[in-house]
Amino acid sequence: MSRMSRLPTVILLMRKKRTNYYSVERLFENLVPPLSRQFDVRVVHVPCFGVSPVEFIRNLIFTARLRADVIHVTGDIQYCALAVPRQRCVLTVLDLVSLNRLKGARKHVFSLLWYSLPLRWAQHVTSISEESRNQLERSFPSTVGMVRVISNCADPAFESNIVFAHADADRPRVLQVGTSANKNVHRVALAASGLPLHLRIIGPLSDDLRTLLSNLDLEWSSAEQLSTEELIKEYQNSDALVFASTYEGFGLPIVEAQSIGLPVLTSKIQPMTDVAGEGALFVDPYSEFEIRSGLEQLLSSPDLCRRLVEQGRNNVKRFDVRIVADQYAKIYADVLNRN
């Protein structure tokens, strides 16, 4: 191919890869095929996963050596944007979960290096939901009017037209994905106690959570560090998803469950209400009574479950990988036109 006709180069820069760890990085990898029609796309991972000063500097040096027409820092390692030429930089901020967990001086330093400085530096900033953008604008007023919302895409691997065997109808399996504090597992477990279901939890369990689960009248099991294929099987072997988080940047399990064909119970707060559309039963995540009532409705109403599945399958079309890729392609084109 001649120099004049070569495709513009785009690097999708991601945090260091971990084995058996499903994350949003896979969703950006799914964008590569549709984006490759217009760009020469490469996925690049930084060398260090930790956040020590040495690892921080190593990742910055690594990033500074990259060469491409567009370098897209895809999330979690926002500080790497500081090593990208400003006119070539696209920055995606997924959420403020990590920042909200910190306090004191550590929070101040993290806020400066992971959010404030990168957001001021990058000329093109995206976030994955209206709620994430609103939170960014409230926490960092300099971003008002500059953040574009591009939703996560639905992973094509989760699309399933096969007929799969659900758990025993007398003890349906309800899937809970994630165990960090915002995933609200303790309230879900308390709400489910005494109900005729099996709660399947994906994620590491703290000692306190394990003790709580063991002391409840609840059938449960757990798994962690699953590959994508193993996670898909967890959805396929389940009868419903409960995702009553108190905070999310997007709420990817909602889209995954709707793609597979599961009824969804989720939180009546943003961004979950936007992401789920009409394809979910909504509850107050701070109310064990509402969560329990929602679970009881799913257990007792096959018609409700069928309606939620149908509406969920329609809703998930909004997150088609080609639609999302086209939105990023427009931003990359904007970068190229300005250079």
Secondary structure per residue as TSV (DSSP state, phi and psi in degrees):
chain	resnum	aa	ss	phi	psi
A	1	M	-	360.0	135.0
A	2	S	-	-72.2	162.1
A	3	R	T	-59.9	-37.6
A	4	M	T	-70.2	-27.7
A	5	S	T	-103.5	4.8
A	6	R	-	-65.9	149.8
A	7	L	-	-74.7	143.4
A	8	P	-	-61.0	142.8
A	9	T	E	-92.2	135.5
A	10	V	E	-127.9	127.4
A	11	I	E	-105.1	126.2
A	12	L	E	-94.9	104.4
A	13	L	E	-91.7	125.5
A	14	M	E	-128.4	162.3
A	15	R	-	-66.9	166.0
A	16	K	-	-57.1	137.0
A	17	K	-	-75.4	141.3
A	18	R	-	-120.9	139.7
A	19	T	T	-70.3	147.7
A	20	N	T	51.9	42.7
A	21	Y	-	-133.1	106.0
A	22	Y	-	-85.7	132.2
A	23	S	-	-154.6	-176.9
A	24	V	T	-67.6	-17.2
A	25	E	H	-55.6	-37.5
A	26	R	H	-62.0	-32.9
A	27	L	H	-66.8	-38.4
A	28	F	H	-68.2	-34.1
A	29	E	H	-63.5	-33.0
A	30	N	H	-67.4	-19.8
A	31	L	T	-79.1	-15.1
A	32	V	H	-59.5	-50.0
A	33	P	H	-57.1	-50.2
A	34	P	H	-67.6	-33.8
A	35	L	H	-69.2	-27.4
A	36	S	T	-69.4	-8.9
A	37	R	T	-70.0	-24.9
A	38	Q	T	-116.9	-19.9
A	39	F	S	-136.3	155.3
A	40	D	E	-88.4	99.2
A	41	V	E	-100.0	133.0
A	42	R	E	-126.2	137.1
A	43	V	E	-95.8	124.3
A	44	V	E	-127.3	133.6
A	45	H	E	-107.9	136.8
A	46	V	-	-66.6	157.3
A	47	P	S	-77.1	-20.1
A	48	C	-	-122.4	139.6
A	49	F	-	-95.4	-32.2
A	50	G	S	-73.6	-179.1
A	51	V	-	-125.0	24.2
A	52	S	S	-69.1	159.4
A	53	P	H	-54.7	-40.0
A	54	V	H	-65.5	-45.7
A	55	E	H	-66.4	-38.0
A	56	F	H	-58.6	-48.7
A	57	I	H	-66.9	-41.3
A	58	R	H	-59.3	-42.5
A	59	N	H	-66.1	-37.4
A	60	L	H	-66.2	-43.1
A	61	I	H	-63.5	-43.0
A	62	F	H	-58.8	-45.1
A	63	T	H	-65.4	-40.9
A	64	A	H	-62.6	-24.2
A	65	R	T	-85.5	-9.0
A	66	L	-	-72.6	146.9
A	67	R	-	-130.4	123.5
A	68	A	-	-166.1	162.1
A	69	D	S	-69.6	-33.9
A	70	V	E	-136.6	132.2
A	71	I	E	-120.1	116.2
A	72	H	E	-105.9	109.2
A	73	V	E	-82.3	111.0
A	74	T	-	-89.5	3.0
A	75	G	S	131.9	151.4
A	76	D	S	77.4	-36.3
A	77	I	-	-108.9	48.3
A	78	Q	G	-54.5	-33.9
A	79	Y	G	-59.1	-23.5
A	80	C	G	-64.0	-20.9
A	81	A	G	-59.6	-26.8
A	82	L	G	-66.7	-18.1
A	83	A	G	-100.7	7.4
A	84	V	S	-104.3	135.6
A	85	P	-	-52.5	130.9
A	86	R	G	-55.1	-41.4
A	87	Q	G	-72.4	-12.0
A	88	R	G	-108.9	2.8
A	89	C	E	-95.7	130.6
A	90	V	E	-120.0	131.0
A	91	L	E	-122.8	127.8
A	92	T	E	-107.8	126.7
A	93	V	E	-108.7	118.7
A	94	L	-	-76.9	-47.4
A	95	D	-	-169.1	-175.2
A	96	L	S	-115.2	22.2
A	97	V	H	-58.4	-51.3
A	98	S	H	-61.0	-40.7
A	99	L	H	-65.1	-41.8
A	100	N	H	-69.2	-16.1
A	101	R	T	-83.3	-14.5
A	102	L	-	-97.0	163.8
A	103	K	-	-141.8	162.1
A	104	G	H	65.1	-146.4
A	105	A	H	-62.8	-36.7
A	106	R	H	-62.4	-40.4
A	107	K	H	-65.5	-39.3
A	108	H	H	-62.8	-46.1
A	109	V	H	-64.5	-45.4
A	110	F	H	-61.9	-43.2
A	111	S	I	-59.8	-41.2
A	112	L	I	-68.1	-48.6
A	113	L	I	-81.3	-34.6
A	114	W	I	-93.0	-20.3
A	115	Y	I	-127.3	-65.8
A	116	S	I	-57.4	-54.9
A	117	L	H	-67.0	-47.7
A	118	P	H	-59.9	-38.4
A	119	L	H	-67.1	-35.2
A	120	R	H	-71.9	-30.9
A	121	W	H	-78.5	-48.6
A	122	A	-	-69.0	133.5
A	123	Q	S	-85.2	-17.7
A	124	H	E	-128.0	112.0
A	125	V	E	-123.3	134.1
A	126	T	E	-124.4	158.0
A	127	S	E	-138.2	167.8
A	128	I	S	-97.6	-2.6
A	129	S	S	-159.3	160.1
A	130	E	H	-60.5	-37.8
A	131	E	H	-65.3	-42.1
A	132	S	H	-62.9	-41.6
A	133	R	H	-62.4	-43.6
A	134	N	H	-61.0	-40.6
A	135	Q	H	-67.6	-38.2
A	136	L	H	-61.3	-45.0
A	137	E	H	-67.0	-33.9
A	138	R	H	-70.6	-40.1
A	139	S	H	-81.6	-30.2
A	140	F	-	-133.3	85.7
A	141	P	G	-56.8	-22.3
A	142	S	G	-64.3	-16.4
A	143	T	G	-88.3	-5.8
A	144	V	T	-56.7	123.7
A	145	G	T	84.4	-1.6
A	146	M	T	-111.9	-10.5
A	147	V	E	-94.9	125.9
A	148	R	E	-99.1	138.3
A	149	V	E	-92.3	122.0
A	150	I	-	-129.8	115.9
A	151	S	-	-67.0	157.5
A	152	N	-	-60.8	151.9
A	153	C	-	-93.2	159.4
A	154	A	-	-78.1	127.6
A	155	D	-	-69.0	119.4
A	156	P	G	-57.8	-24.1
A	157	A	G	-64.9	-21.0
A	158	F	G	-87.7	-7.8
A	159	E	-	-70.1	130.5
A	160	S	-	-143.6	122.0
A	161	N	-	-108.6	4.0
A	162	I	S	-79.0	157.3
A	163	V	-	-92.6	114.4
A	164	F	-	-111.2	155.7
A	165	A	-	-84.0	120.5
A	166	H	-	-80.6	172.1
A	167	A	S	-67.2	172.9
A	168	D	-	-51.8	128.9
A	169	A	T	-59.9	-27.5
A	170	D	T	-76.6	-15.7
A	171	R	S	-141.5	67.5
A	172	P	-	-60.0	148.9
A	173	R	E	-95.3	122.0
A	174	V	E	-107.9	123.7
A	175	L	E	-92.6	133.0
A	176	Q	E	-120.7	116.2
A	177	V	E	-104.3	117.0
A	178	G	-	103.7	142.8
A	179	T	-	-132.9	6.1
A	180	S	S	-66.5	166.8
A	181	A	G	-55.3	-39.4
A	182	N	G	-70.2	-14.6
A	183	K	G	-75.3	-13.3
A	184	N	-	66.9	30.9
A	185	V	H	-64.4	-34.2
A	186	H	H	-63.5	-40.7
A	187	R	H	-69.7	-38.5
A	188	V	H	-60.9	-43.9
A	189	A	H	-63.9	-44.4
A	190	L	H	-62.9	-39.3
A	191	A	H	-67.3	-34.0
A	192	A	H	-83.7	-13.9
A	193	S	T	-57.1	128.7
A	194	G	T	88.9	-9.6
A	195	L	S	-85.3	150.5
A	196	P	S	-80.3	71.7
A	197	L	-	-145.8	165.9
A	198	H	E	-113.7	118.4
A	199	L	E	-89.8	115.6
A	200	R	E	-103.6	115.4
A	201	I	E	-108.3	128.2
A	202	I	E	-107.8	115.5
A	203	G	S	138.1	161.2
A	204	P	-	-69.5	143.0
A	205	L	-	-104.5	129.8
A	206	S	-	-70.9	162.8
A	207	D	H	-60.7	-40.7
A	208	D	H	-63.4	-42.3
A	209	L	H	-68.9	-40.0
A	210	R	H	-62.9	-40.0
A	211	T	H	-64.1	-44.3
A	212	L	H	-59.4	-48.5
A	213	L	H	-60.2	-39.7
A	214	S	H	-69.4	-24.5
A	215	N	H	-94.0	-1.4
A	216	L	S	-95.2	160.2
A	217	D	S	-84.1	75.4
A	218	L	-	-148.9	130.1
A	219	E	E	-87.7	123.6
A	220	W	E	-149.5	162.6
A	221	S	E	-154.0	167.6
A	222	S	E	-145.4	161.6
A	223	A	E	-151.3	157.0
A	224	E	-	-149.6	168.2
A	225	Q	S	52.3	52.6
A	226	L	-	-89.2	146.8
A	227	S	-	-74.0	168.1
A	228	T	H	-58.1	-43.4
A	229	E	H	-62.5	-40.8
A	230	E	H	-67.9	-37.2
A	231	L	H	-66.5	-40.5
A	232	I	H	-59.2	-41.8
A	233	K	H	-62.9	-34.0
A	234	E	H	-63.2	-42.2
A	235	Y	H	-63.8	-44.8
A	236	Q	H	-64.6	-28.2
A	237	N	T	-93.7	10.5
A	238	S	-	-111.4	165.6
A	239	D	S	-109.1	-18.1
A	240	A	E	-164.4	160.8
A	241	L	E	-112.7	131.9
A	242	V	E	-110.4	126.1
A	243	F	E	-143.1	69.7
A	244	A	-	-94.7	52.8
A	245	S	-	-67.1	151.8
A	246	T	S	-92.5	-13.0
A	247	Y	-	-158.4	136.1
A	248	E	-	-149.5	151.2
A	249	G	S	-81.8	-29.2
A	250	F	S	-145.5	-61.5
A	251	G	-	103.0	54.5
A	252	L	H	-58.5	-37.5
A	253	P	H	-57.0	-26.8
A	254	I	H	-60.7	-48.1
A	255	V	H	-67.2	-39.4
A	256	E	H	-62.3	-45.0
A	257	A	H	-65.1	-42.2
A	258	Q	H	-65.1	-35.7
A	259	S	H	-64.6	-40.9
A	260	I	H	-70.8	-36.3
A	261	G	T	109.4	40.8
A	262	L	-	-109.4	144.4
A	263	P	-	-68.1	145.5
A	264	V	E	-120.7	133.8
A	265	L	E	-113.6	120.0
A	266	T	E	-143.8	-177.8
A	267	S	E	-81.3	143.8
A	268	K	S	-87.4	52.1
A	269	I	S	-142.1	162.5
A	270	Q	T	-77.0	148.3
A	271	P	T	-90.4	4.9
A	272	M	H	-61.4	-36.7
A	273	T	H	-65.5	-38.8
A	274	D	H	-68.3	-45.0
A	275	V	H	-65.9	-42.9
A	276	A	H	-76.7	-23.5
A	277	G	T	60.6	-134.1
A	278	E	T	-89.2	-0.4
A	279	G	S	-96.3	42.2
A	280	A	S	-158.1	157.3
A	281	L	E	-98.6	124.6
A	282	F	E	-103.7	140.0
A	283	V	E	-138.6	160.6
A	284	D	-	-74.2	115.9
A	285	P	T	-67.4	-15.4
A	286	Y	T	-92.6	0.4
A	287	S	-	-112.5	109.2
A	288	E	H	-61.9	-33.6
A	289	F	H	-62.1	-46.0
A	290	E	H	-67.8	-39.6
A	291	I	H	-62.2	-43.8
A	292	R	H	-64.2	-42.9
A	293	S	H	-61.6	-40.2
A	294	G	H	-64.1	-42.8
A	295	L	H	-62.2	-41.9
A	296	E	H	-62.2	-38.1
A	297	Q	H	-64.2	-42.0
A	298	L	H	-64.8	-38.2
A	299	L	H	-70.8	-29.1
A	300	S	H	-104.0	-8.1
A	301	S	-	-129.2	90.6
A	302	P	H	-59.7	-33.7
A	303	D	H	-64.3	-41.7
A	304	L	H	-61.4	-44.7
A	305	C	H	-62.2	-43.3
A	306	R	H	-62.4	-40.2
A	307	R	H	-65.2	-42.8
A	308	L	H	-64.9	-38.2
A	309	V	H	-63.8	-46.1
A	310	E	H	-63.4	-44.7
A	311	Q	H	-68.9	-33.0
A	312	G	H	-65.4	-42.7
A	313	R	H	-63.3	-36.4
A	314	N	H	-69.7	-40.3
A	315	N	H	-64.2	-39.1
A	316	V	G	-69.0	-14.4
A	317	K	G	-61.6	-25.3
A	318	R	G	-63.2	-23.2
A	319	F	G	-105.6	22.9
A	320	D	-	-54.8	137.9
A	321	V	H	-59.4	-32.5
A	322	R	H	-70.6	-35.8
A	323	I	H	-65.2	-45.8
A	324	V	H	-65.8	-42.0
A	325	A	H	-60.4	-40.6
A	326	D	H	-61.8	-36.4
A	327	Q	H	-67.1	-41.9
A	328	Y	H	-68.6	-36.3
A	329	A	H	-58.9	-37.3
A	330	K	H	-65.4	-37.7
A	331	I	H	-67.4	-44.1
A	332	Y	H	-60.5	-40.2
A	333	A	H	-63.1	-37.3
A	334	D	H	-62.9	-43.0
A	335	V	H	-59.6	-46.7
A	336	L	H	-64.9	-37.9
A	337	N	H	-68.6	-25.4
A	338	R	H	-87.0	-13.1
A	339	N	-	-94.6	360.0
